Amino acid sequence: MKNILFIGGTGYIGGPILSRFIEREDPNLTLTALVRSPEKAEKLRKLDLRGLNLVIGSHNDATLVERLVSEADIVFSLADCDDLQAAESILRGLKRRFNATHVKPILIHMSGTGCLGDRAQGAFSSETVYNDLDIAQIETLPATQPHRNVDLAIVEADNQGYTDTYIVLPGLVFGTPHGILAREAVQNPTNLALTGFIRASFTRGAAGLHGEAKNMIAVADVTEGQHRILVLCVMIHARNVYTVADLVNILYDSVVANSAQIGHGRNGYYFVSSADVVFEKLVDVIESRAGKRRAFTQEELDLYFPNQPSLQSFFGDNGRADSARSRALGWKPVKATEEFLVALRDEVEHWQL
């Protein structure tokens, strides 16, 4: 019997992952989800899902998080990749678990390719592509990069020997959420980053951009062809298509099987990218309805993305990634840049003014 804790399991990213584990119907798994919204928790309780325990609370409640983690064999950290204090609460709980059981618990943490940013401010396309098998290259990234302080704390915990850690870093992912949480309207339906960018462009009456939008970002597909794309940047279950959620499942299965292919700690970075897109291509699509492009001022960035410096810089940075380690596990991304732009075009065309 394995006790698995999901932190952020009803979020836009976490919902499809938690759904996958619910749908496994594995009698050897006990799932616990920390849910901030009492309304969501009540909806889940009414579903009477076997093996799913619900705890109402926030990932910012250090005492609660530490206790829940100390009771888990495996922890999925899916809530906020920039919250160092929350990550430290998780790590304290993992250490308590190890000290009590003398068995290393497992942490699978969701980060992002925002850590690869180069402060290009849209001025140029970079030739640099980060490879998740090239640890020396990844370790050149300073701790001041977005998400990086959290990632480094997690790697150090693995280095100290009380937990095995795995960090998943998706690029800009497109698709519609599927799974039981999506069907029951329990998970968040939209991604705050890209939908926020689109909303800002429509609100100001001009497609937003940094500089000349020449920067390139990683993308990965999660769509099912028969569904209209309502939202972007999400992990879903898609039949015959390997999605970000598929990678997490493959990673989990490899970890519990103690596969020789699996790396953890400083060797445990897993990029999720199937292609690159020049940000100017996104601006071309958004401009078609939002209005002629105009660079964001800092005042506008502060207005539309308050207290979110990593988001303010992300849309102007280069962030190219090669998912070599992820592919070595059997993850097989299918669609790429053109499919992403088709999905974005559909989103913009259906945007409610």
Secondary structure, 3 states (H helix, E strand, C coil): CEEEEEECCCCCCHHHHHHHHHHHCCCCEEEEEEECCHHHHHHHHHHCCCCEEEEECCCCCHHHHHHHHHCCCEEEECCCCCCHHHHHHHHHHHHHHHHHHCCCCEEEEECCHHHHCCCCCCCCCCCCCEECCCHHHHCCCCCCCCCHHHHHHHHHHHHHCCCEEEEEEECEEECCCCCHHHHCCCCCCCCHHHHHHHHHHHHHCCCEECCCCCCEEEEEECCCCCCCCCCECCCCCECCECCHHHHHHHHHHHHHCCCCCCCCHHHCEEEECCEEEEHHHHHHHHHHHHCCCEECCHHHHHHHCCCCHHHHHHCCCCECEECHHHHHCCCCCCCCHHHHHHHHHHHHHCCCC
